[in-house]
């Protein structure tokens, strides 16, 4: 059965009026969140508000606890995703970013102790290992596992990899994404892709290169991994 996000809105008496892209783009995020909450987190995670963010070219997503409040004082967590990556990266990788942020929500709600906002701790890392998304600041095996700037890599045949494949086998796909819209309108694919590049620096000689956030770079002189920097 093909999975599709909500594609229409209704008038006051329940009749379909027209297709709404806002419903579609947020609906396409609801599907993986619900799927992975059920398969990877046992439906433990409380409901959250899904948002889009383009404040930083380097921020692929983020989690913010109690990001939204209702008038009665109740609150809800926020998970934000950068729509620049929706078409620029493999869909499995995009889904892994969603689960990365969901793991932060799990840590916030069920972890043993609180941590500073944005910090990737050992308990979060252990959960990521369990999910089949080992943490690494380089996005490859052997990188640092804790810190503020943290990525991950997908364990082939791991829990996430198999769960994501089940989602994709049901026909899940993202129909909306910021990069493709910019590229079609401006006709400049190179410039759109360049905005996803970040700086990597050798900790020894400070030699710098630029690449995608998932790039793994070795310094030719010192044979050590170059680290992402602001």
C-alpha positions in Angstrom: 0.0 0.0 0.0 1.4 3.4 -1.0 2.0 5.8 1.9 1.0 9.4 1.2 0.9 12.5 3.5 -2.3 14.5 3.8 -2.9 16.2 0.5 -6.1 18.3 0.9 -7.9 20.6 3.3 -11.6 20.9 3.9 -14.2 23.6 4.1 -16.5 24.2 7.0 -18.8 21.3 6.1 -16.1 18.8 5.4 -15.9 19.1 1.6 -12.4 18.9 0.0 -11.5 22.3 -1.3 -8.0 22.1 -2.8 -4.6 20.5 -2.4 -2.5 22.3 0.1 1.4 22.1 0.0 1.7 23.1 3.6 -0.3 19.9 4.6 1.8 17.9 2.2 5.3 19.0 3.3 4.5 18.6 7.0 2.6 15.4 6.3 5.7 13.9 4.7 7.6 14.4 7.9 4.8 12.9 10.1 5.1 9.6 8.3 8.7 8.7 9.3 8.2 10.0 12.8 5.2 7.8 13.4 6.9 4.8 11.7 10.1 5.0 13.7 8.4 5.8 16.9 6.5 2.6 16.6 9.3 0.4 15.3 12.4 1.8 17.1 11.0 3.4 20.2 8.0 1.2 21.1 5.7 4.3 20.7 7.3 5.7 23.9 8.0 9.2 22.5 5.4 11.8 23.2 3.8 13.8 20.4 6.0 16.6 19.0 5.7 19.6 16.7 7.5 19.2 13.4 9.0 22.3 11.9 11.3 23.3 9.1 14.5 25.3 9.7 17.0 27.0 7.4 18.7 29.2 10.0 22.0 27.5 9.3 23.4 25.7 6.2 25.1 23.3 8.5 22.1 22.4 10.7 20.4 19.4 9.2 18.0 19.1 12.1 17.6 19.8 15.8 15.5 18.8 18.8 14.1 21.4 21.2 12.4 20.2 24.4 9.1 22.0 25.3 9.5 24.1 22.2 5.8 24.9 22.0 3.2 25.7 24.7 -0.6 25.8 24.7 -2.6 28.5 26.6 -3.4 26.0 29.3 0.3 25.6 30.1 0.9 22.2 28.5 4.0 21.9 26.3 5.2 19.9 23.4 8.7 19.1 22.1 9.9 20.3 18.7 11.8 18.4 16.0 13.0 20.6 13.1 14.4 19.5 9.8 16.3 21.4 7.1 14.4 21.0 3.8 17.6 21.7 1.9 18.6 18.1 2.3 15.3 16.5 1.3 16.5 16.0 -2.3 20.2 16.5 -2.0 20.9 13.3 0.1 19.7 9.7 -0.1 16.3 9.4 1.5 17.6 6.8 3.9 20.1 9.3 5.2 17.4 12.0 5.6 15.3 9.5 7.6 18.4 8.8 9.8 18.5 12.5 10.6 14.9 12.3 11.8 15.8 9.4 14.1 18.9 11.2 15.3 16.6 14.0 16.6 14.1 11.4 17.9 17.0 9.9 20.0 17.5 13.3 21.5 13.8 13.4 22.5 14.2 9.9 24.0 17.3 11.1 26.0 15.3 14.1 27.2 12.3 12.2 28.3 13.8 8.9 29.5 17.5 9.5 30.1 19.0 9.1 33.5 20.2 12.7 33.8 19.8 16.0 32.0 22.5 17.4 29.7 23.3 20.8 28.2 21.2 21.8 25.2 22.7 20.5 22.0 25.3 18.2 23.7 25.6 14.6 22.5 26.4 12.5 25.6 27.4 8.9 26.1 23.9 7.8 27.0 22.5 9.3 23.8 25.4 7.6 22.0 24.5 4.3 23.5 20.9 4.7 22.3 22.2 5.5 18.8 24.3 2.4 18.8 21.2 0.4 19.8 19.3 1.9 16.9 22.1 1.1 14.4 23.2 4.7 14.0 26.6 4.9 15.7 27.6 8.5 16.5 30.7 10.0 15.0 31.8 13.7 14.6 33.1 12.8 11.1 30.1 10.7 10.0 32.4 7.7 9.6 33.7 5.0 12.0 36.4 6.1 14.3 35.3 9.7 15.0 34.6 11.3 18.3 31.3 10.1 19.9 30.4 13.0 22.2 30.3 16.7 21.8 28.2 19.5 20.4 28.8 18.9 16.7 27.9 15.3 16.1 26.9 13.2 13.2 26.4 9.5 12.7 26.7 6.7 10.2 24.2 4.0 9.2 25.1 0.5 10.2 24.4 -1.8 7.3 21.8 -4.3 8.2 21.3 -2.6 11.6 18.0 -1.9 13.3 17.4 1.5 11.6 18.6 0.3 8.2 16.1 -2.5 8.2 13.2 -0.4 9.6 13.9 2.3 7.1 13.9 -0.2 4.2 10.4 -1.4 5.4 9.2 2.2 5.2 10.6 2.8 1.7 9.2 -0.6 0.5 5.8 0.8 1.4 6.3 3.6 -1.1 7.4 6.4 1.2 8.9 9.3 -0.7 9.4 13.1 -0.1 7.5 15.2 -2.7 8.6 18.6 -1.4 12.1 19.9 -0.7 13.7 23.4 -0.7 16.8 22.7 -2.9 14.9 21.3 -5.9 12.6 24.3 -5.9 15.6 26.7 -5.8 17.4 24.8 -8.5 14.5 24.7 -10.9 13.8 28.4 -10.5 17.4 29.6 -10.6 18.9 27.0 -12.8 22.0 26.8 -10.6 22.5 23.3 -9.3 26.1 23.9 -8.4 25.3 26.9 -6.2 22.5 25.0 -4.4 24.7 22.0 -3.7 27.6 24.3 -2.5 25.4 25.6 0.2 25.4 22.2 1.8 29.3 22.2 2.2 31.1 22.8 5.4 34.7 23.4 6.4 37.0 20.6 7.7 40.3 21.4 9.4 43.3 19.2 10.3 43.8 19.5 14.1 47.6 19.4 13.6 48.5 21.6 10.6 45.2 23.5 10.3 45.0 22.7 6.6 41.3 23.2 5.5 39.0 21.7 2.9 35.3 22.0 2.2 32.8 19.2 1.7 29.4 17.8 2.5 28.6 17.2 6.2 28.9 13.4 5.6 32.4 13.7 4.0 35.3 11.9 5.6 38.7 13.6 5.0 42.2 12.5 6.0 45.0 15.0 6.2 47.6 13.9 3.6 50.5 14.9 5.8 49.4 13.7 9.2 47.1 10.8 8.2 44.4 11.9 10.7 40.8 12.7 10.3 40.0 16.4 9.6 37.4 17.8 11.9 34.3 19.9 11.0 34.4 23.5 12.3 32.1 26.4 12.4 
